[in-house]
Amino acid sequence: SFRENGYKIIPIVNEKLQILDLINFRKVRSYLPIDAVIMAGGEGKRLRPLTNKTPKPLLKIGEKTIIEHNLDRLSSFGIEDFWISINYLGEKIEKYLNYDSRIRFIKEDKPLGTIGAITKIKKFRSEYILLTNSDLLTNIDYEKFFKDFIDHDSDFAVLTIPYKINVPYAVLETLNGNVKSFKEKPSYTYQSNGGVYLMKRKVLELVPNDTFFNATDLLEKLIKNKYKVISFPFTGYWLDIGRHEDFERAQKEIYTINFK
């Protein structure tokens, strides 16, 4: 790649060789051709009273708001096109982030689920769309996520988080009443949905207009219709800030997370 070959600044040009942009690898890790959509319309009910007057994305973790942690992480991989879906106290999010001209807002007149509002966007610049929840604190390497997506020629990818379950008893495998085997206090690891999705723009044709629709509904449709859907197992730092204990944990761990 340009970065690995020691190039520090790369011009982006159009067909007429006119410079459209400059990539400065001193400041960014990559230059991913992605539009990022951040879902920030939820009420954050489980975090009340903190969210009574402040939308959850504007709650501070350390020195920055939750949503700024997300925007800064995405920006560090050269992503420049941002769409933020707002509803509950959305005017406060819009006012707070008005300093960033790269951000455009999608206003939900009614709850549209975790992907329904995406049909309101008519001018995506890229053929690849990243959809993420706004309440995540994570050090995802978006370049690796995108590369894995491309390498598998995927239509849709979901970032997955390992979830371990410890069974405190012996588990028996039986068949017709006969014990075939048993495991003493086994552990099982499952891959759970991490709330971050990467997709080709064409799959959005399956999302109904102005209708409550979740990303998992789209996932189900894609599997049913034989699209190529993959998981991207992630073992770095990932925290869904949905409860008070998660919020308190984030405040303690923010200064120890490796964001490099």
Beta strands, then each sheet from edge to edge (+ up, - down):
strand 1: 9-13
strand 2: 19-24
strand 3: 34-40
strand 4: 60-61
strand 5: 64-65
strand 6: 81-86
strand 7: 103-107
strand 8: 128-133
strand 9: 136-138
strand 10: 156-166
strand 11: 171-175
strand 12: 178-183
strand 13: 187-200
strand 14: 229-233
strand 15: 238-240
sheet 1: 1+ 2-
sheet 2: 7+ 6+ 3+ 8+ 13- 10+ 14+
sheet 3: 4+ 5-
sheet 4: 9+ 15-
sheet 5: 11+ 12-
end
